[in-house]
Amino acid sequence: MYTINKAKVKEAMDAAGIKTQTQLAQKIGITKNQLSLILSTKYTPLKTKFEEMCKVLEASPEYIIDFDNHLGKNSEPNLFIKPSEITAIELFAGAGGLALGLEQAGIRTLAHVEFNKYCCETLKTNRPKWNVICDDIANVSFKSYENMVDIVTGGFPCQAFSYAGKKLGFEDTRGTLFYQFARCIKETNPLMFMAENVRGLISHDEGRTLKTILSVFTEIGYDVQYKVLNSMEYGIPQKRERIVIIGVRDGVEFSYPQKARTIKTLRDALLNVPPSEGQSYSPAKKAVLDLVPPGCCWRSLPLEIQKSYMGKSFDSGGGRTGMARRISWDEPCLTLTCSPSQKQTERCHPSETRPFTVREYARIQTFPDDWSFCGGIGEKYKQIGNAVPVKLAKQLGRELIRAIKQYRETNITKAL
């Protein structure tokens, strides 16, 4: 979205000897209704017609469009949004998996808000021109972006609320990072938002947390839907389930991506992966994992070694199949966590007795090989493990674009 300075348009018309908007429309070759749409601050118009108007008026887009109203405290200088662009703000940006996927889909993110200094360094290193706001989200005002972004995205941490027997609304969620996510939406008034979270949000606090979240989104004016997506069903070589919540304004229709026809395996992911740093096992742990075949876990160990390795966990319930787990070449990887060598969530290489390297971790999350991660090795694993798989983000981004373009075309038709 952008704002046309109508006073400057009038000045340009006078300079060009054009007395009325009807005459201007005729010179451009459009109807007056189409011209009104171009001059509107509510819709993003047809790019070619906007450019034709600038030619007729012999005025540059930079002269006609107001920039001052678009510049936030931390915004990039000389921000110019093309009429055809679909824009976003991303909160809790992390290492950039979601933002990169949306960029690949064709969405321009105007601001990436992130508190972790290493994540901010990662974002700035890979995309020096991105507007990275490295600050506590509570300190960031989004009011200068009102009606100029199409989408707000991000994955806010799952937090419980204080119920005290009352019906919770937007104001009652103060003090949570979800409140900051909802506040950004309320201040910017986008057509859509997309929130990604762990599957456990559905059952968190016996389902009351999700119920409150959905009710707040409804309160601030959005129709909401959610779905649990398993990354391996969308061409990502990883069994990773996440809830994706979509909110839309009236008239916007969104559909989740179609599932892939084939399942990608670890072999697909790690073909010719570049060498990189990685964690290693202690000699004692390596000796145990040497005995585990690909695709198996602690249950494949001799009984006495099982008892020794598992300790008190040996007699506890549940499958615990992530413990002493060696991934098979011919299956998708289990969900990557913040560390590949934690006892509860082991991610051992199929052929070598070691955890996955940083670059292997990134491949499984479908980051490109030239995407760098900053900080120490533990911080790098954490950034990758917390990320949205890039290729899943790209597919979601395409559906966001499809929904917004369909909405725009419908409203342009109605205006003519």
Contacts in CASP RR format, 6 or more apart in sequence:
PFRMAT RR
TARGET T0000
AUTHOR 0000-0000-0000
METHOD contacts of the structure
MODEL  1
MYTINKAKVKEAMDAAGIKTQTQLAQKIGITKNQLSLILSTKYTPLKTKF
EEMCKVLEASPEYIIDFDNHLGKNSEPNLFIKPSEITAIELFAGAGGLAL
GLEQAGIRTLAHVEFNKYCCETLKTNRPKWNVICDDIANVSFKSYENMVD
IVTGGFPCQAFSYAGKKLGFEDTRGTLFYQFARCIKETNPLMFMAENVRG
LISHDEGRTLKTILSVFTEIGYDVQYKVLNSMEYGIPQKRERIVIIGVRD
GVEFSYPQKARTIKTLRDALLNVPPSEGQSYSPAKKAVLDLVPPGCCWRS
LPLEIQKSYMGKSFDSGGGRTGMARRISWDEPCLTLTCSPSQKQTERCHP
SETRPFTVREYARIQTFPDDWSFCGGIGEKYKQIGNAVPVKLAKQLGREL
IRAIKQYRETNITKAL
1 41 0 8 1.000
1 44 0 8 1.000
1 81 0 8 1.000
1 87 0 8 1.000
1 147 0 8 1.000
1 148 0 8 1.000
1 149 0 8 1.000
1 150 0 8 1.000
2 41 0 8 1.000
2 44 0 8 1.000
2 65 0 8 1.000
2 66 0 8 1.000
2 70 0 8 1.000
2 80 0 8 1.000
2 81 0 8 1.000
2 83 0 8 1.000
2 148 0 8 1.000
3 41 0 8 1.000
3 65 0 8 1.000
3 66 0 8 1.000
3 69 0 8 1.000
3 70 0 8 1.000
3 148 0 8 1.000
4 38 0 8 1.000
4 39 0 8 1.000
4 40 0 8 1.000
4 41 0 8 1.000
4 64 0 8 1.000
4 65 0 8 1.000
4 66 0 8 1.000
5 64 0 8 1.000
5 65 0 8 1.000
5 66 0 8 1.000
6 39 0 8 1.000
8 59 0 8 1.000
8 63 0 8 1.000
8 64 0 8 1.000
9 39 0 8 1.000
9 57 0 8 1.000
9 59 0 8 1.000
9 64 0 8 1.000
12 57 0 8 1.000
12 58 0 8 1.000
12 59 0 8 1.000
12 63 0 8 1.000
12 64 0 8 1.000
13 19 0 8 1.000
13 24 0 8 1.000
13 57 0 8 1.000
15 57 0 8 1.000
15 58 0 8 1.000
16 56 0 8 1.000
16 57 0 8 1.000
16 58 0 8 1.000
18 24 0 8 1.000
18 27 0 8 1.000
18 56 0 8 1.000
18 57 0 8 1.000
21 32 0 8 1.000
21 35 0 8 1.000
21 36 0 8 1.000
21 39 0 8 1.000
22 32 0 8 1.000
24 35 0 8 1.000
24 53 0 8 1.000
24 56 0 8 1.000
24 57 0 8 1.000
25 31 0 8 1.000
25 32 0 8 1.000
25 34 0 8 1.000
25 35 0 8 1.000
27 56 0 8 1.000
28 35 0 8 1.000
28 49 0 8 1.000
28 52 0 8 1.000
28 53 0 8 1.000
28 56 0 8 1.000
29 52 0 8 1.000
30 38 0 8 1.000
30 49 0 8 1.000
31 416 0 8 1.000
33 415 0 8 1.000
33 416 0 8 1.000
34 45 0 8 1.000
34 46 0 8 1.000
34 49 0 8 1.000
34 415 0 8 1.000
34 416 0 8 1.000
35 53 0 8 1.000
36 415 0 8 1.000
37 43 0 8 1.000
37 45 0 8 1.000
37 412 0 8 1.000
37 415 0 8 1.000
37 416 0 8 1.000
38 45 0 8 1.000
38 46 0 8 1.000
38 49 0 8 1.000
38 50 0 8 1.000
38 53 0 8 1.000
41 147 0 8 1.000
42 147 0 8 1.000
43 408 0 8 1.000
43 411 0 8 1.000
43 412 0 8 1.000
43 415 0 8 1.000
44 83 0 8 1.000
44 84 0 8 1.000
44 85 0 8 1.000
44 408 0 8 1.000
45 83 0 8 1.000
45 412 0 8 1.000
46 83 0 8 1.000
46 84 0 8 1.000
46 412 0 8 1.000
47 82 0 8 1.000
47 83 0 8 1.000
47 84 0 8 1.000
50 61 0 8 1.000
50 83 0 8 1.000
51 61 0 8 1.000
54 60 0 8 1.000
54 61 0 8 1.000
54 64 0 8 1.000
57 64 0 8 1.000
61 80 0 8 1.000
62 80 0 8 1.000
65 80 0 8 1.000
67 78 0 8 1.000
67 79 0 8 1.000
67 80 0 8 1.000
69 144 0 8 1.000
70 79 0 8 1.000
70 81 0 8 1.000
70 144 0 8 1.000
70 145 0 8 1.000
70 148 0 8 1.000
71 77 0 8 1.000
71 79 0 8 1.000
71 144 0 8 1.000
72 141 0 8 1.000
72 144 0 8 1.000
72 145 0 8 1.000
73 140 0 8 1.000
73 141 0 8 1.000
73 144 0 8 1.000
74 111 0 8 1.000
74 131 0 8 1.000
74 133 0 8 1.000
74 135 0 8 1.000
74 140 0 8 1.000
75 110 0 8 1.000
75 111 0 8 1.000
75 131 0 8 1.000
75 144 0 8 1.000
76 110 0 8 1.000
76 129 0 8 1.000
76 131 0 8 1.000
79 110 0 8 1.000
81 87 0 8 1.000
81 108 0 8 1.000
81 110 0 8 1.000
81 148 0 8 1.000
85 108 0 8 1.000
86 106 0 8 1.000
86 107 0 8 1.000
86 108 0 8 1.000
86 150 0 8 1.000
86 151 0 8 1.000
86 400 0 8 1.000
86 401 0 8 1.000
86 404 0 8 1.000
86 405 0 8 1.000
87 107 0 8 1.000
87 108 0 8 1.000
87 109 0 8 1.000
87 110 0 8 1.000
87 148 0 8 1.000
87 149 0 8 1.000
87 150 0 8 1.000
87 151 0 8 1.000
88 102 0 8 1.000
88 107 0 8 1.000
88 108 0 8 1.000
88 109 0 8 1.000
88 110 0 8 1.000
88 149 0 8 1.000
88 150 0 8 1.000
88 151 0 8 1.000
88 152 0 8 1.000
88 153 0 8 1.000
88 190 0 8 1.000
89 109 0 8 1.000
89 110 0 8 1.000
89 111 0 8 1.000
89 113 0 8 1.000
89 142 0 8 1.000
89 145 0 8 1.000
89 149 0 8 1.000
89 151 0 8 1.000
89 152 0 8 1.000
89 153 0 8 1.000
89 184 0 8 1.000
89 188 0 8 1.000
89 190 0 8 1.000
90 98 0 8 1.000
90 99 0 8 1.000
90 102 0 8 1.000
90 109 0 8 1.000
90 111 0 8 1.000
90 112 0 8 1.000
90 113 0 8 1.000
90 152 0 8 1.000
90 153 0 8 1.000
90 154 0 8 1.000
91 113 0 8 1.000
91 137 0 8 1.000
91 152 0 8 1.000
91 153 0 8 1.000
91 154 0 8 1.000
91 155 0 8 1.000
91 156 0 8 1.000
91 180 0 8 1.000
91 181 0 8 1.000
91 184 0 8 1.000
92 113 0 8 1.000
92 114 0 8 1.000
92 137 0 8 1.000
92 154 0 8 1.000
92 155 0 8 1.000
92 156 0 8 1.000
92 157 0 8 1.000
92 177 0 8 1.000
92 181 0 8 1.000
93 99 0 8 1.000
93 112 0 8 1.000
93 113 0 8 1.000
93 114 0 8 1.000
93 119 0 8 1.000
93 123 0 8 1.000
93 132 0 8 1.000
93 154 0 8 1.000
94 114 0 8 1.000
94 116 0 8 1.000
94 119 0 8 1.000
94 122 0 8 1.000
94 123 0 8 1.000
94 383 0 8 1.000
94 386 0 8 1.000
94 387 0 8 1.000
95 119 0 8 1.000
95 122 0 8 1.000
95 123 0 8 1.000
95 373 0 8 1.000
95 383 0 8 1.000
95 384 0 8 1.000
95 386 0 8 1.000
95 387 0 8 1.000
96 112 0 8 1.000
96 119 0 8 1.000
96 122 0 8 1.000
96 123 0 8 1.000
96 126 0 8 1.000
96 387 0 8 1.000
97 365 0 8 1.000
97 367 0 8 1.000
97 387 0 8 1.000
97 388 0 8 1.000
97 389 0 8 1.000
97 390 0 8 1.000
97 393 0 8 1.000
98 153 0 8 1.000
98 154 0 8 1.000
98 155 0 8 1.000
98 196 0 8 1.000
98 387 0 8 1.000
98 388 0 8 1.000
98 393 0 8 1.000
99 109 0 8 1.000
99 112 0 8 1.000
99 123 0 8 1.000
99 130 0 8 1.000
99 393 0 8 1.000
100 126 0 8 1.000
100 367 0 8 1.000
100 368 0 8 1.000
100 371 0 8 1.000
100 390 0 8 1.000
100 393 0 8 1.000
101 390 0 8 1.000
101 391 0 8 1.000
101 393 0 8 1.000
101 394 0 8 1.000
101 397 0 8 1.000
102 109 0 8 1.000
102 153 0 8 1.000
102 393 0 8 1.000
102 394 0 8 1.000
102 396 0 8 1.000
102 397 0 8 1.000
102 400 0 8 1.000
103 109 0 8 1.000
104 390 0 8 1.000
104 393 0 8 1.000
104 394 0 8 1.000
105 393 0 8 1.000
105 394 0 8 1.000
105 395 0 8 1.000
105 396 0 8 1.000
105 397 0 8 1.000
105 398 0 8 1.000
105 400 0 8 1.000
105 401 0 8 1.000
106 397 0 8 1.000
106 401 0 8 1.000
107 150 0 8 1.000
107 151 0 8 1.000
107 397 0 8 1.000
107 400 0 8 1.000
107 401 0 8 1.000
109 130 0 8 1.000
109 131 0 8 1.000
109 153 0 8 1.000
110 131 0 8 1.000
110 145 0 8 1.000
110 148 0 8 1.000
110 149 0 8 1.000
111 131 0 8 1.000
111 133 0 8 1.000
111 145 0 8 1.000
112 123 0 8 1.000
112 130 0 8 1.000
112 131 0 8 1.000
112 132 0 8 1.000
112 133 0 8 1.000
113 133 0 8 1.000
113 135 0 8 1.000
113 137 0 8 1.000
113 140 0 8 1.000
114 120 0 8 1.000
114 123 0 8 1.000
114 132 0 8 1.000
114 133 0 8 1.000
114 134 0 8 1.000
115 134 0 8 1.000
115 135 0 8 1.000
115 136 0 8 1.000
115 137 0 8 1.000
117 134 0 8 1.000
118 374 0 8 1.000
118 375 0 8 1.000
118 376 0 8 1.000
118 379 0 8 1.000
118 383 0 8 1.000
119 383 0 8 1.000
120 132 0 8 1.000
120 134 0 8 1.000
121 374 0 8 1.000
121 375 0 8 1.000
122 372 0 8 1.000
122 373 0 8 1.000
122 374 0 8 1.000
122 383 0 8 1.000
123 130 0 8 1.000
123 132 0 8 1.000
124 130 0 8 1.000
124 132 0 8 1.000
125 372 0 8 1.000
125 374 0 8 1.000
126 371 0 8 1.000
126 372 0 8 1.000
133 140 0 8 1.000
137 177 0 8 1.000
137 180 0 8 1.000
137 184 0 8 1.000
138 180 0 8 1.000
141 187 0 8 1.000
142 183 0 8 1.000
142 184 0 8 1.000
142 187 0 8 1.000
142 188 0 8 1.000
143 187 0 8 1.000
145 187 0 8 1.000
145 188 0 8 1.000
146 187 0 8 1.000
146 188 0 8 1.000
146 189 0 8 1.000
147 188 0 8 1.000
147 189 0 8 1.000
148 188 0 8 1.000
149 188 0 8 1.000
149 190 0 8 1.000
150 190 0 8 1.000
150 191 0 8 1.000
150 192 0 8 1.000
150 400 0 8 1.000
150 404 0 8 1.000
151 190 0 8 1.000
151 191 0 8 1.000
151 192 0 8 1.000
151 193 0 8 1.000
151 194 0 8 1.000
151 400 0 8 1.000
151 404 0 8 1.000
152 181 0 8 1.000
152 184 0 8 1.000
152 185 0 8 1.000
152 188 0 8 1.000
152 190 0 8 1.000
152 192 0 8 1.000
152 193 0 8 1.000
152 194 0 8 1.000
153 193 0 8 1.000
153 194 0 8 1.000
153 195 0 8 1.000
153 196 0 8 1.000
154 181 0 8 1.000
154 194 0 8 1.000
154 195 0 8 1.000
154 196 0 8 1.000
155 181 0 8 1.000
155 195 0 8 1.000
155 196 0 8 1.000
155 197 0 8 1.000
156 176 0 8 1.000
156 177 0 8 1.000
156 178 0 8 1.000
156 180 0 8 1.000
156 181 0 8 1.000
156 195 0 8 1.000
156 197 0 8 1.000
157 177 0 8 1.000
158 197 0 8 1.000
158 198 0 8 1.000
158 200 0 8 1.000
158 201 0 8 1.000
158 204 0 8 1.000
158 209 0 8 1.000
159 176 0 8 1.000
159 177 0 8 1.000
159 178 0 8 1.000
159 209 0 8 1.000
160 204 0 8 1.000
160 205 0 8 1.000
160 209 0 8 1.000
161 168 0 8 1.000
161 172 0 8 1.000
161 173 0 8 1.000
161 176 0 8 1.000
161 205 0 8 1.000
161 208 0 8 1.000
161 209 0 8 1.000
161 212 0 8 1.000
162 172 0 8 1.000
163 208 0 8 1.000
166 172 0 8 1.000
167 215 0 8 1.000
168 212 0 8 1.000
168 215 0 8 1.000
168 216 0 8 1.000
169 212 0 8 1.000
169 215 0 8 1.000
169 216 0 8 1.000
169 219 0 8 1.000
170 179 0 8 1.000
170 182 0 8 1.000
170 186 0 8 1.000
170 216 0 8 1.000
170 219 0 8 1.000
170 220 0 8 1.000
173 179 0 8 1.000
173 182 0 8 1.000
173 212 0 8 1.000
173 216 0 8 1.000
178 213 0 8 1.000
178 216 0 8 1.000
181 195 0 8 1.000
182 216 0 8 1.000
182 217 0 8 1.000
182 220 0 8 1.000
185 193 0 8 1.000
185 217 0 8 1.000
185 220 0 8 1.000
185 222 0 8 1.000
186 220 0 8 1.000
191 248 0 8 1.000
191 249 0 8 1.000
191 252 0 8 1.000
191 404 0 8 1.000
191 407 0 8 1.000
192 246 0 8 1.000
192 247 0 8 1.000
192 248 0 8 1.000
192 249 0 8 1.000
192 252 0 8 1.000
192 254 0 8 1.000
192 400 0 8 1.000
192 403 0 8 1.000
192 404 0 8 1.000
193 217 0 8 1.000
193 222 0 8 1.000
193 245 0 8 1.000
193 246 0 8 1.000
193 247 0 8 1.000
194 244 0 8 1.000
194 245 0 8 1.000
194 246 0 8 1.000
194 247 0 8 1.000
194 396 0 8 1.000
194 400 0 8 1.000
195 244 0 8 1.000
195 245 0 8 1.000
196 242 0 8 1.000
196 243 0 8 1.000
196 244 0 8 1.000
196 245 0 8 1.000
196 388 0 8 1.000
197 242 0 8 1.000
197 243 0 8 1.000
197 245 0 8 1.000
198 242 0 8 1.000
198 243 0 8 1.000
199 228 0 8 1.000
199 241 0 8 1.000
199 242 0 8 1.000
199 243 0 8 1.000
200 243 0 8 1.000
201 209 0 8 1.000
201 210 0 8 1.000
201 213 0 8 1.000
201 243 0 8 1.000
202 210 0 8 1.000
202 228 0 8 1.000
202 243 0 8 1.000
204 210 0 8 1.000
210 226 0 8 1.000
213 245 0 8 1.000
214 224 0 8 1.000
214 226 0 8 1.000
214 245 0 8 1.000
217 224 0 8 1.000
217 245 0 8 1.000
217 247 0 8 1.000
218 224 0 8 1.000
221 249 0 8 1.000
222 247 0 8 1.000
222 248 0 8 1.000
222 249 0 8 1.000
223 247 0 8 1.000
223 248 0 8 1.000
223 249 0 8 1.000
223 250 0 8 1.000
224 245 0 8 1.000
224 246 0 8 1.000
224 247 0 8 1.000
225 245 0 8 1.000
225 246 0 8 1.000
225 247 0 8 1.000
225 254 0 8 1.000
226 243 0 8 1.000
226 244 0 8 1.000
226 245 0 8 1.000
226 246 0 8 1.000
227 243 0 8 1.000
227 244 0 8 1.000
227 256 0 8 1.000
228 241 0 8 1.000
228 242 0 8 1.000
228 243 0 8 1.000
228 244 0 8 1.000
229 241 0 8 1.000
229 242 0 8 1.000
229 243 0 8 1.000
229 244 0 8 1.000
229 256 0 8 1.000
229 392 0 8 1.000
230 239 0 8 1.000
230 240 0 8 1.000
230 241 0 8 1.000
231 238 0 8 1.000
231 239 0 8 1.000
231 240 0 8 1.000
231 241 0 8 1.000
231 242 0 8 1.000
231 332 0 8 1.000
231 389 0 8 1.000
231 392 0 8 1.000
232 238 0 8 1.000
232 239 0 8 1.000
232 240 0 8 1.000
232 263 0 8 1.000
232 264 0 8 1.000
232 332 0 8 1.000
233 259 0 8 1.000
233 260 0 8 1.000
233 263 0 8 1.000
234 257 0 8 1.000
234 259 0 8 1.000
234 260 0 8 1.000
234 391 0 8 1.000
234 392 0 8 1.000
234 395 0 8 1.000
235 260 0 8 1.000
235 262 0 8 1.000
235 263 0 8 1.000
235 264 0 8 1.000
235 391 0 8 1.000
236 264 0 8 1.000
236 332 0 8 1.000
236 365 0 8 1.000
236 366 0 8 1.000
236 389 0 8 1.000
236 391 0 8 1.000
236 392 0 8 1.000
237 264 0 8 1.000
237 265 0 8 1.000
237 266 0 8 1.000
237 268 0 8 1.000
237 269 0 8 1.000
237 332 0 8 1.000
237 333 0 8 1.000
237 364 0 8 1.000
237 366 0 8 1.000
238 269 0 8 1.000
238 332 0 8 1.000
238 333 0 8 1.000
238 334 0 8 1.000
238 335 0 8 1.000
238 336 0 8 1.000
238 364 0 8 1.000
238 365 0 8 1.000
238 389 0 8 1.000
239 332 0 8 1.000
239 333 0 8 1.000
239 334 0 8 1.000
239 335 0 8 1.000
240 335 0 8 1.000
240 336 0 8 1.000
240 389 0 8 1.000
241 335 0 8 1.000
242 388 0 8 1.000
244 256 0 8 1.000
244 396 0 8 1.000
246 254 0 8 1.000
246 256 0 8 1.000
247 254 0 8 1.000
248 254 0 8 1.000
248 403 0 8 1.000
251 407 0 8 1.000
251 410 0 8 1.000
252 403 0 8 1.000
252 404 0 8 1.000
252 407 0 8 1.000
253 403 0 8 1.000
253 406 0 8 1.000
253 407 0 8 1.000
254 399 0 8 1.000
254 400 0 8 1.000
254 403 0 8 1.000
255 399 0 8 1.000
255 402 0 8 1.000
255 403 0 8 1.000
256 396 0 8 1.000
256 399 0 8 1.000
257 395 0 8 1.000
257 396 0 8 1.000
257 398 0 8 1.000
257 399 0 8 1.000
263 332 0 8 1.000
264 332 0 8 1.000
265 329 0 8 1.000
265 330 0 8 1.000
265 331 0 8 1.000
265 332 0 8 1.000
266 327 0 8 1.000
266 328 0 8 1.000
266 329 0 8 1.000
266 330 0 8 1.000
266 331 0 8 1.000
266 332 0 8 1.000
266 333 0 8 1.000
266 350 0 8 1.000
266 364 0 8 1.000
267 329 0 8 1.000
267 330 0 8 1.000
269 333 0 8 1.000
269 360 0 8 1.000
269 363 0 8 1.000
269 364 0 8 1.000
269 366 0 8 1.000
270 360 0 8 1.000
270 363 0 8 1.000
270 364 0 8 1.000
273 357 0 8 1.000
273 359 0 8 1.000
273 360 0 8 1.000
273 363 0 8 1.000
273 369 0 8 1.000
274 359 0 8 1.000
274 369 0 8 1.000
275 357 0 8 1.000
275 359 0 8 1.000
276 357 0 8 1.000
276 358 0 8 1.000
276 359 0 8 1.000
276 360 0 8 1.000
277 357 0 8 1.000
277 358 0 8 1.000
277 377 0 8 1.000
278 354 0 8 1.000
278 355 0 8 1.000
278 356 0 8 1.000
278 357 0 8 1.000
278 358 0 8 1.000
278 377 0 8 1.000
279 339 0 8 1.000
279 340 0 8 1.000
279 341 0 8 1.000
279 354 0 8 1.000
279 355 0 8 1.000
279 377 0 8 1.000
279 378 0 8 1.000
279 381 0 8 1.000
280 286 0 8 1.000
280 354 0 8 1.000
280 355 0 8 1.000
281 289 0 8 1.000
281 341 0 8 1.000
281 353 0 8 1.000
281 354 0 8 1.000
281 355 0 8 1.000
286 353 0 8 1.000
286 354 0 8 1.000
288 301 0 8 1.000
288 305 0 8 1.000
288 309 0 8 1.000
288 324 0 8 1.000
289 324 0 8 1.000
289 326 0 8 1.000
289 346 0 8 1.000
289 348 0 8 1.000
289 353 0 8 1.000
290 353 0 8 1.000
291 300 0 8 1.000
291 301 0 8 1.000
291 302 0 8 1.000
291 305 0 8 1.000
292 298 0 8 1.000
292 300 0 8 1.000
292 301 0 8 1.000
292 324 0 8 1.000
292 325 0 8 1.000
292 326 0 8 1.000
292 348 0 8 1.000
293 300 0 8 1.000
293 326 0 8 1.000
294 326 0 8 1.000
294 327 0 8 1.000
294 328 0 8 1.000
294 329 0 8 1.000
294 350 0 8 1.000
294 351 0 8 1.000
295 325 0 8 1.000
295 326 0 8 1.000
295 327 0 8 1.000
295 328 0 8 1.000
295 331 0 8 1.000
295 350 0 8 1.000
296 325 0 8 1.000
296 326 0 8 1.000
297 320 0 8 1.000
297 321 0 8 1.000
297 322 0 8 1.000
297 323 0 8 1.000
297 324 0 8 1.000
297 325 0 8 1.000
297 326 0 8 1.000
297 346 0 8 1.000
298 306 0 8 1.000
298 309 0 8 1.000
298 310 0 8 1.000
298 320 0 8 1.000
298 323 0 8 1.000
298 324 0 8 1.000
298 325 0 8 1.000
299 306 0 8 1.000
299 321 0 8 1.000
301 309 0 8 1.000
301 324 0 8 1.000
306 314 0 8 1.000
307 314 0 8 1.000
309 323 0 8 1.000
309 324 0 8 1.000
310 320 0 8 1.000
310 323 0 8 1.000
313 320 0 8 1.000
313 323 0 8 1.000
320 344 0 8 1.000
322 334 0 8 1.000
322 344 0 8 1.000
322 345 0 8 1.000
322 346 0 8 1.000
323 343 0 8 1.000
323 344 0 8 1.000
323 346 0 8 1.000
324 346 0 8 1.000
324 348 0 8 1.000
325 334 0 8 1.000
325 345 0 8 1.000
325 346 0 8 1.000
325 347 0 8 1.000
325 348 0 8 1.000
326 346 0 8 1.000
326 348 0 8 1.000
326 349 0 8 1.000
326 350 0 8 1.000
327 333 0 8 1.000
327 334 0 8 1.000
327 347 0 8 1.000
327 348 0 8 1.000
327 349 0 8 1.000
327 350 0 8 1.000
328 350 0 8 1.000
329 350 0 8 1.000
329 351 0 8 1.000
333 347 0 8 1.000
333 364 0 8 1.000
334 345 0 8 1.000
334 347 0 8 1.000
335 345 0 8 1.000
336 347 0 8 1.000
336 361 0 8 1.000
336 364 0 8 1.000
336 365 0 8 1.000
336 384 0 8 1.000
336 385 0 8 1.000
337 345 0 8 1.000
337 347 0 8 1.000
337 385 0 8 1.000
338 381 0 8 1.000
338 382 0 8 1.000
338 385 0 8 1.000
338 386 0 8 1.000
339 345 0 8 1.000
339 378 0 8 1.000
339 381 0 8 1.000
339 382 0 8 1.000
340 346 0 8 1.000
340 347 0 8 1.000
340 355 0 8 1.000
340 356 0 8 1.000
340 361 0 8 1.000
340 381 0 8 1.000
341 347 0 8 1.000
341 355 0 8 1.000
347 355 0 8 1.000
347 356 0 8 1.000
348 354 0 8 1.000
348 355 0 8 1.000
349 355 0 8 1.000
349 356 0 8 1.000
349 360 0 8 1.000
356 364 0 8 1.000
358 373 0 8 1.000
358 377 0 8 1.000
358 380 0 8 1.000
358 381 0 8 1.000
358 384 0 8 1.000
359 369 0 8 1.000
361 380 0 8 1.000
361 381 0 8 1.000
361 384 0 8 1.000
361 385 0 8 1.000
362 369 0 8 1.000
362 371 0 8 1.000
362 373 0 8 1.000
362 384 0 8 1.000
363 369 0 8 1.000
365 384 0 8 1.000
365 385 0 8 1.000
365 387 0 8 1.000
365 389 0 8 1.000
365 390 0 8 1.000
366 389 0 8 1.000
366 390 0 8 1.000
366 391 0 8 1.000
366 392 0 8 1.000
367 384 0 8 1.000
367 387 0 8 1.000
367 390 0 8 1.000
368 390 0 8 1.000
373 379 0 8 1.000
373 380 0 8 1.000
373 383 0 8 1.000
373 384 0 8 1.000
374 380 0 8 1.000
END
